[in-house]
Amino acid sequence: MPDQNEMPLLEALKKYVEDGVISFHVPGHKQGRGVPLWREYVGARVLQIDANGMEDLDNICNPIGVIKQSERLMAELYDADDCFFLVNGTTQGVQAMILGSCEPGDEIIVPRNAHKSTIGAFILSGAVPVYITPEINEELGIAMGMDVESVQRAVEKHIYAKAVFAINPTYYGVVSDIRAITAIAHDNAMMMLADEAHGAHFPFHDELPEHAMKVGADMSSVSIHKTGGSMTQSSILLIKGEEAWAANMKTVLNLTQTTSASYVLMASLDAARYQLAHEGTQLIDKVLQLARYARNKINQIDGLYAFGQEVAGTPGSFGFDETKLGINVRRLGITGYEMEYILRHEHNIQVEMADLYNILAIIGIGDDQNTIDRLIEALKKVALKQGVHPMRNNTLVPCVPHVVISPREAYYSRKRSIRLEQAVGEISGEMIMAYPPGIPAVCPGERITQDVVDYVNILKEEECQLQGTEDPYVNYIKVLGE
C-alpha cells in the first residue's frame, strides 16, 4: 500500500541537489550557474531542481522509479487505479483521453461548451463530435451543464458512439449529474471521460460535488495547479480499469508529451499531493468558509449578484462548486470585461475571467480574510460609483452552429480568408473563442451564422481576448473552399 507520508520524487530531487552532482547534461544553465540574473530573481533552489531524466530521477516517458511511485500515491489519493503526471496541463490529458478511446470516424458525445482542447483532440484523432447543447441560464447569461435526459437521448440516437465526455465542473462551478451520466455511458458500452480541470479539490470535502473517479468514470484529467496547489501547467490523468489500459494510455501520452518534462512541475505535483493527503479537508473547509463569507457580503451590495448553491437544481445544473465566486454585474450598467478592467487598474485586483455579464473569482487555498475583504471593498466602491441601472433583457449566447463536416476534415481542407462579416453561411476552417474560458463560438467544420458574427463583434468591441484565427484581430476568418 502506498504511503502518503512520502514524497518520492521531491525527495529524490533533494538528494540530487545535496549530493552536489556535477552536471554535463541539459538544461544548459547547469543548475542556475549560467543564468545569474534569473537565479537572483527566482532563487537558486528552483534552478537546482530543474533537472532532466536520469536513473535516480526516473523518466516521464517510461516511469518505473520515483515518478511512478509518486503517480501511484496520487492515484490512491484520487480513488483511481493509475495516474500519469502531465506537464502540458489538462489540455494534454483531454487530448490523450480522446485519442485513447476513439479511432478516426468514431463518434463521441460531448457538451458544446467544452474547452478548446477537445477540438484539438478531434483534429488529432479524427473523432466526430456529437454535441449536446447545454442549458442556458438567461439571468446570468452563461451555459450550464448537461441534463441527464439530453445525454440519454444522444446515446440512444448514436448507439455506436465510443465515449461520453463531461465537464466536472464548468468554469463557473456548475456540475452535471456525473454519477447518472457515467451509468448511462457504461450501460451502453461507452467510455466515460471527464474534464476536471477545475475539480482538483472535489475529493477533499463532503460538501463539494462528487468527482469522476468516485462514481466510476474511466478517465479524468485534473488540473492540480488550478485548485490543488501545484505549479501552473501541472496536471494529472487518472484512470480506472485494467493495467493493460493504463499501458495503452502511456503509449498515447508519448505521442504528444515532451521527452524533457519539467521536474519543477512534477515535483510540485508530488508536494501538492502530500499536502492534500494530510491537510486537504482542513484547507478546503477554509476555502468554503471564505467563499461563503464573500458571497454573503457581495450579495448585500446593491447591483451585484454572487450566484451560489441556489443555481443547483435549475435546468442543466445538478450541483454547484461554491469555491467558484461568479459575480453578475449587469445591474451596474457595465460588462464583466469593464468590471475586470476597473478592478485591475483602479484596485490592483485581478479576477480569473470575465464575460459580457459576469466576473469570476477563484477562491483558493492561498486566500485569507485579508484578500477576500480587499475584493469585497473594491466591489463596494465600484458599485457605489456606478449606481444601479434597470437590467436589460439582452442575454446574448449564440445558437450552436450546425456541424457540416468533422473538425479534422475541415482542418485539412483547402481554405480561403475572408472578412468575418462576409462569412455568414460559409463553413468555418478555424475556431473563434474568448479566452478564458476557451469555449469556442464556432469550430472548424461548422456553418457560420449571423448570431456567431454578431456575438464575436460584440466581444471585439469589449476588447476581450479572442483566439483561434490566424488573424490576431479576428477581422478575417478562414473558410472552406478555393
N, C-alpha and C positions, 0 to 999 in steps of 0.2 A: 504494500500500500504506500503510495507517495506520501512524503512528509511535508506538510505545509509550513514547517518551521525552517525549511531550506530555501536558498536562492542559488541553485546550481550554476547558472550562467554568470550572474553577478559575482559570485564567489570565485569562479574561475578567472574572470577578468581582474579582480582584485589581486589574485595571486600572480597573474601575468605582470601587473604593474609592480608589485612588491619584489618580484624576482629580478627586476631591472633588465629584462630581456633586451639585447641589442638587436634592433630590427633592421633586417635587409629585405623586408617585404613591403608591399604597399599598405596603407597610404603613404605617399611620398613626404608628408610633413614630418614623419618619424617622431611620433608621439608628441607633436606640437613644437619640436625644436626648430622646425623650418618655417613656422609662421608666428613669430613673436608678437606681432601686433594683434593677431586673432587670439593667441593664447592669453595675452594680457587682459583682453575683454571677457572671454568666456571662461577662463580658468584653465589651469594645467590638467586637472584630472579628467575632464571630459575628452580632451585630446589624447591623453594616455590610454584611455579605453577604446579609442577609435581604431580598432584593430581589424584584422581580416581572418578568414578561415584558416585554421591550423589544427593539429591533432588535439591539443588540450582545450581549444575553444570551439571545436566542432565546426560543422558547415551546414548552412541553412538548406542547401540543395539536397543533402542526404544526411539528415541529422541522426546521429547514433550515440552522441555523447551528452554534453551538458545542455545543448539546445533541446535535444529530445527529452531529457529529464525535466527541463523547465516546461516544455509543452505538455508533458503528462500531468504535471501539477496543475497547470491551467485547465486542462480537460476535466480533471477531477473536480475542480472548484466550480465549473460551469455545467456539471452533470452530463458531460459528453464522453464519448469513447475515445476520441482522438482530437488533437488540436495541432494546428500549424501556425507559427508566427508569420505575420505579414509585415513587410516594410514599405509597402506601397498603398497603405490604407485599406479601408473596406472596399474600395473600388476593385482592388486585386482579388479580394475574396468573392465579391459578387460575380466578377467575370469568370473566376475559376469554378464557382458553383454551376453556372450555366454551361460553360464549356464541358464540365464533367458529367452533366446529366442530359445534354441534348446533342444530337447529331444534326448536320445540315438538313433543313426541311422539317425538323421536329417542331411541334407547337409547344408553347409554354404559356400558361395563364398568369397574367401579371397586371397589377394596378397601373393605370395610366399616369399616376403621379409618382412613379418610381424614379429613382435617381438616374442621371445621365449615364452612369456606369453600366446600367442594364442595356442601353442602346449600343454601347461599345461591345458588350458581350454578344448581342445579336449579330453584329457585324462580324465579329471574330468567329463565332460558332456556326453561323448560318441558321440559327433557330428563328422561328417565326412567332412573333408575339401575338397572343390573343388578349387584347386589352379589356380590362374591367374598368368602367368609368366610376370613379369614386363619387360618393355623395358630396354635394357642395353645401356648406353652411353659408346661407345668404347673408346673415347678420355679420359674420366675421369675414366673409369673402375668401374662405380657404377650402381646399379639398380635404376631405376626411378620409376614412378608411374604406375597406371593402365589406359590404354586407355578406353574411353567410349565404343568403339566398342567391345573390349575384354569382358567387363562386359556384354554388350548386348548379345553377343554370349553365354556366360556362363549361363546367365539367361534363354535364350531360350532352351538351352540343358538340363538344370537342373531345370525344371519348379516347382519342389516340394521343392526346397531349401527354408529354413526358413529365411535366412538373407544374406545380403551383408555386408562385413566388409571392411573398407577403412582405410588407414593411412593418416592423415592430420596434418602436413606434414611428409615426411620421415625424417630420421635423418639428411640428407643433405639439407633439406629445400624444397624438390620437392613436389608439390601438384598435385593431380589429379583433374578432374572436379567434385568436390564433389556435386555440385548442380545437374548436369545432372545424376550422378550415383544414387543420392537419388531419383530422379524422376523415373529412371528405376526400382529401387527396389520397390518403392511404387506402380507403375503401375502394378507390377507383384505380389502384395500382400506379399511382403517380408519386413522384418525389415531392417532398415538401421542403422548400428553400426559404430562408428568411434573411432579409437585410435588417440587421440590428445595429446599424451604425450608431444610433442614439439610445441603445438599450443596455449598455455595458453594466449599468448599476442595478438592473432589474432583479438579479438573483439575491440581492443582499437586504431586502426589506419586504416584509409580507404585506405592506400597504401599497406596493407597486404592482403593475401588471405582470402576468406570467411571461417568462422568457421561452424561446423556441425549444431549447434542449429539454426543458422540463416537461413540455407537452408532447415530446417525441418527434419533433421535426428531424429531417435527415441531415440538413446542413444549415449553418448560420454563420454569417460574417459579422463580427462585432468590433466596433471602434473603441478599444480600451482607452485610446487617447482622448476621446470626447468627454467621457464621464467617469472613467475608471482611474485616471491619474498617470498614465504613461505619456510619452512624448508624442507630439504631432506626427502623424503618418504611421504610427504603430497600431496594428490591429491583429485580430486572430480569426482563423477559420475553424469552426467547431463541427465535429462530425459524429453522428450516431450510426452504428452499423458494423458490419464485419470488417476485420482487419484488412482484407483484400480491397475493400472500397477505399479505405484510407490510403493504401499504397497507390491506388489508381489516382487519387487526388494529388498525391505528391508529384506524380508524373505531369498532371495537368498544371499544377502551380509552376513547375520548372519550365513550362513553355513561355511564361511571361515574366517571371520574377528575376531580379538581378542575381548574379553569382557573387556580388560583393555587397552583401546585406550589411546594414549599419549595426554594429554591435552596441552602439549607444542606444539605438531604438530598441533592440531586442532586450538589452539589459533593463531598460525602463519597463518593459512588459513584465520581466521577472520581478522587479521591485514592486510594481503596482499590484501584481497578483498576490505577493506576500502581504502587502498592506490590506488588501481587500479580504484576504483569508482571515486576518486577525482582527481587523477593525471595521470591516465593511458595514456591518449593521449599524454601529455607532455613527460612522461617518455619514451614511445615507440618512439616518434618522435626523441628524443635524441639518442636512441639506433640505429635507422635507419641512422641518420646522421653520427654516429661514424662508423657504418658498411660500409657505402658508402665511407667514407674517407679512411678507412683501405683498402677496395677493390681497390680503385683507386691507392693508394700508392704502394700496393703489386704488382699490375699489371705493375708497372714501373720497377720492379726488374727482371732482366734477369733470366730466368729459372723457374719462378713461374707464376702460373695462378690461380687467385682467381675468381672462376666462380660465376656468378650472374644472373641477370634478363634475359640475353641472353639465358639461359637454358630454360626459359618458351617458349613454342611453339614447342620445339623439341619433338620427339616421347616419349610418356609417361610422359610429363611434361606440365600441363595446366598452372601452375603458379609457383612462387618461393618466399620463405621467405628469404629476404635479411639479416636478423639478423643471419643466419647461414653462417659463413665465412669458406667455403670449399676452401682449397688451394691445387692445384695439383703440386706435386714436381717431377714428372717423369723426367723432363729435367735436373734436378740436378744430375741424376745418382744414387739417393738414394731412398729408400722406405719411405712411410709415417711413418712407425714404427721407422726408423732411424732418421727421422726429429723430431719425438716426443721425442726420447731419447736425441738428441742433445739439443733441446730447454730446456728440463728439467735439464739436467746435466751440461750444459755449460752456460745457460742463466736464469735459475731459473723460467722458464715459463712452465706451464702445460696446454696442449690443451685438449679438450674434448675427442677426439678419433683420431685414425689413422687407415689407411688400407694400402694395398700394394702401392697405388699411391697418396694418399691424407692425409692431416690432416684436422681436423675440429675444429675451434674455435667458441665458442658460445659468441656472443656479448650480454651482458645483462644489466639490469637496474643498476647494481653496477659498470659498467665500466665507465671510464672517458678518457679524452685525454691522460693522462699520461700512463695508462695501454695499450692503443692502440698503442701509439708511441713506447713503450718498445717492443711490439710484432713486429712492423714493423722493428725497428732497429735490433732486433735479427735475423729476417728473412734475412735482407740485409747482415748481417755478414756471416750467413751460406751459402747463395747463392754465395757470393764473394769467400768464401773458397772452395766451392765445384766446382764451374765452371759449364758451360752449356755443356751438352752432347747430342748427337743425341738421339731422343726418339725412343725406340724400339717398334714395334707394337706387343706387347705380352700381351695384355689385357687378364687376367685370371679370368673369372667368370664361375663357373661350371654350366652345364645344370641342370635344375630342375630334381631331381630323380623321377622315377615312383612310385606312391603310390600303394602298393600291398594290404595292409590291413590298417585299421584305426589306428591312434595313440593309442587309448585306447586298442584295441586288441593286438597290439604289446607290449604295456606296461605290460599287464598281461600274455603274452605268456612265455613259457619256453625259456631260453636263455643260450648261452654259450659265453665265452670270447675268442676271437682270435686276433692275431696281425692285425693291421689296413691294412697292405699290403696284407694280405690273405683274406680280407673281400669283395673284388670285386665280385659282383653277389649275395651276401648274403642280407637278409632283416635285416635292422638295428633295434636293440632293444633300441638304445639310440639316443640322438641328439648330434651333434657337432656344436659349434658356436664360432665365435670370439666375445668377449665381452669387451667393446662395439663394435658394435651396438646390439649384441644379436640376429642376424638373422641367423637361422640355415642353415648350409651347407647340412645337412642330418637330417631327423626326424625319430622317431620311425615309423616303418611300410613301409619305403621306401627302394627301391633297391639301394645298394651302388654301385656306378660306379667308374671307374678308374679316371674320372675327379674329383670326390669328394676326393678320396685318394690323388691325386696329389696336389689338392688345399690345403688340410689340411696339407700335408707335407711341403708345401711352407710356410704356416702360422707358423708351428712349427719352421722352420729354421729361421724365422724372430722374433721368441720368442714373438709372440703376445699372448694375454691372450685367451686361449681356455677353454671352459667349456662344460659340458653336459655329459661326460663319467665318470664312476666310477674311471677309471684310470686317475689320475690328470695330467699325461703327454701325454695322448692320444696316447700311443703306442699300446694299446689294445682297442677294442670296443666289446660290447655285440651284438650278432646277434641272430636271432631266430633259435630255434632248440635245440635238446638234445646234 
